[in-house]
């Protein structure tokens, strides 16, 4: 599991995430391998990803940490039916989110 992000970083990521539209929606098929691959690709491209729970809304608080662990990302925030994930781009030249 990743080390927890420092509070100032979490606050900055939350403020950046408020302006984002959800990139993915967890639907009827659930957290399948294909969905996890899509989330992983979105994190590689955007670093900060907002995901909407279209289905499995009652399980969002248990599913979100599992998704973060499977994609080796940080769960920044779960609010309402939305979760925000962050994974820093390893290549400094390609980073889009400055934290």
N, C-alpha and C positions, 0 to 999 in steps of 0.2 A: 504494500500500500504506500502511496505517496505521503511525504511529510505534509502536515497541514500548512496551508498558506498563512502568512502573517496577516493580522487584521487590517492593516492599511492596504494591502494588496487585495484582500477580499472586498473591502469597501470600494476600491477603484473598479474592480471587475463588475461588481453589482451595478455601479453607476453606468458603466459602458453597456452592460447587458440590457438595461432598461430601454435603450434606443433600438435594440435588435428585434427583428421579426423571427419567429420560430423557423428553424431550418428543417427540422424533422418533426414528425408526429408518430408517436407510438400507437399503432392501431391494433386491429383484431389479432394479427399474427403474433403480437407480443415481442419480447426481446429475443428474436430469432438470431441466428448467426448472420443472416443477411442484414438485419437491422443494426447489429453491433458493428458490422463492417461499414455500413453507411455512416454511422456515428463516428467511427474511427477516421474515415476519409474526410468527413466534415471538420473534425478537429485538426487534422493535418493541414487542411486548406485555410480554415478561418481562425484557429486557436480558441476562440470564444464562441460557443455554440448554445443557442437556446432551443430547447426541445419541448414540444407540447405533448401532454398525455391525452390522446384522443380516446383511448380505451384504457383500461386498467387504472382508472383514476383513484380508486381506493387503495391500490398497492403502490402508489407513486413514492411514498416515503421509504419503502423497502427496495423498490426497483431502482431508484435513482443511484443510491450508493453502489449497488451491484453493477450498474452500467458504467459508473466511473471506474470501478476496479477492473472491469473487463477491458476497458479502453485505455487504461493507465492514465486517467485524467483526474482532475480535481472536481468534485461537486461543489460548485460555488454557492448555489442557492436553489431551494425548492420553494416556490410561492404559487399558491393556487394550483393550477394544472400545468405548470411550467417548471422545467428544471434547466439550470444553466451549468454547463461544463466548460472547463478550461484545461488546455494542455499546451505548454509552451513549445514553440517550434524550436527544434534543436539547432537549426542553422540561423545564426543571429541576423544574417542579411535578409532572410525571408520572414522575419517576425513582423506581425501586424499589430500586436497588442504590446504596448510598452508598459511594463510593470516594474 
